Amino acid sequence: MGILEKAREYVAGLEENELNRYIVIVIGIIVLLMMTLLFYHYRTVSNYRLRIKKINQLREEKVQDILARAEYLEKQREEINTILAEDKNFKTIWYFDRVKQKLQLTNKEVREQLSQIERTDQYLESILNVTFDDIDMKQVTELLKELEENKRIFIKKLDIAKSKKIPQKLEVSMTIGTFLLKE
């Protein structure tokens, strides 16, 4: 005999009150299982909703940051274009020679190398590599101050070391850059 036959005989031998009690217990267990499943389902859904809300907030913050950066970059691009339009014939090496004369650095041993880098945007980057072998700290600060005051150029790299040739002097190597409009 199969299990179903044994169960049917067992149920047939039960009295009506006992059968009703078993039916109520089985229905109660089914209802309890369904309620447990619904509880876990709603709990999981609410956890996912909270995660989605947090992710969306983070995305919104990142989008705001990206938009703010884009606006900042656009303002910088406009400022660069304005500066470039003011003096179309600006030459970094000429400007640097004027600065050396102004700061009385023309008697210093200077090595200069000018190059240009083609950029992917609408600009060329003009680079001037300058090396002083015998300059003191006061002259370095005056030079940096003078270069920093000109919005047209920027200091891309600066290396300062103690001079190997002359005690109490410095070896300064710097890279000065500026943008030029492509023609």
N, C-alpha and C positions, 0 to 999 in steps of 0.2 A: 504494500500500500504506500501511496505517496503521501507526502506531507500535507497536501491539500485535503486529502480524504480524512486524515487524522484530525485536522483542524475543523473540518465540517462536522465530524462526529462529536468532537468536543463541544462545539457551539450548539449543536442540536440537543446535547444532554444538559445544557445549562437552563436554569430557571430564568423566567422573564426579568426579575429584578437584578439578578447577577449579570445577565446579558446587557441590560441597560447600563449598568455600572461600567462594564468593559467598553461599551460603545462610547460613553462619555469620556472615559480615560483615553481612548484612542483619539477621539476628536480633540481633546484637550492637548494631547501630545503634538498632534498635527498643527493646531493653532499656535502652540508655544514655539514649535520649530519655524513656522511662518513668521511669527513676530520677531524671533531671533534673526532670521534672514533679512527681514525688512530693516531691523535696527542696524545691522552691519552694513547693509546697502546704503542707507541714508547717512550713516557715519562716514563711510568711504566717499560718498558723493560730496558731503560737506567738506571733507579734508581736501579733495581735489579742487573744489571751488575756492577754498582759501589759498591753495597753491597757485591756482590760475590768477587770482586777484593779486597776489604778491608778485608774480611774474609780470603781469600787466603793468603794475606800478613801477617795477624796475625798468621795463621797456620804455615806459613813458618818461622816466627820468633820463634814460640813455638818449632817447630821441631829443629831449630838451637840451641835453649837453651837446649833442651833435649839432643841433640848430644854433646853439649859442656859439660854438666853435666856428661854424660856417659863417655866421654873421661877423664874428671877430676877424676871420680870414678875409672876408670881403672888404671890411673896413681897412685892413692892412693893405690889401691890393689897391684900393682906391688911393690910400695915402702914398703908396709907392709910385703909382701912376702920376699923382700930383707932383711929387718930388722929382720924378724923372722928366716931367714936362717942363719944369722950371729951368733946368739946365741940360739941354740935349747934348751939349758938347763936353760934358764932364769927363775928365780923364783922371783916373786914380793916381797915376804916377805924378802928374802935374800937381795935384792937390797935396800929395805927400811931400813933394819938393818944397812947396810953399810952407807946409807945417815945419819941415826941417829948418828952413830959413828963419821962420818966426821964433822957433825955440833954440836957435843957434846950434843946431846939430849938424851943420853942413861939414864941419871938420872931422866928424866921427866916421869911422870906417863902416860903410853900409853896403850890404849886398842886397840887390833888388832883383826880383824875377816876376814878370807880368805874364799872366795867362788868362784864357777865357774858357768857360765851360758852357756848352750848349745845354740848355734846360728843356724840359718837355713842354713847359708853358710858354708864355709870350716873352720871356726874358732871357738874356744872356747874363752869365755871372762872371764878372771881371775880378780876378784874384791877383793880389800883389803880395808876394812873399818877401818879407824884409827881415834882415838880420843885422843887429848892432853887436859889435864885439867888445866895445869899451864904453859903457854908459853907466851912470850912477842911478840910484833909486829916485832921486829928485827928478832927474830928466825923464825917467820911465813914467812916473806919475803925471808929469806935465804933458808928455806925449799922449798917454792914454786919455787924459782929460780932454785934450784938444781933439783927438780922434772921436771921442764919444760925443762931443758936442755937435758934430756934423751928422745929420740924419741920413745923408746920402750914402754913407759908408757904414760898415759894421766890422767888428773884429771877430773873425771866425776862429782864430786859434792864437794862443799866447803861451810861450814858453820862456821862463826866466831862470837862468842858472848863474852860478858864480863864475866869473871869468877865470879861465885857465892861464891866460897870458898876463893880465894885469890885476894885482890884488886890489881889493876894495872896489872893483868894478863888476859889472854884470854883462852877461851875454843874453841878449833878448832876441827872440825869434818870434815873429808874429805874421799872421795871415790876415790881410785886410781885404774885404770884399765889397762889391757894389753891384747893383743890377743895372743892366742896359736894356733898352727895348730892342727886340729883334727888328731888323729892317726888311 
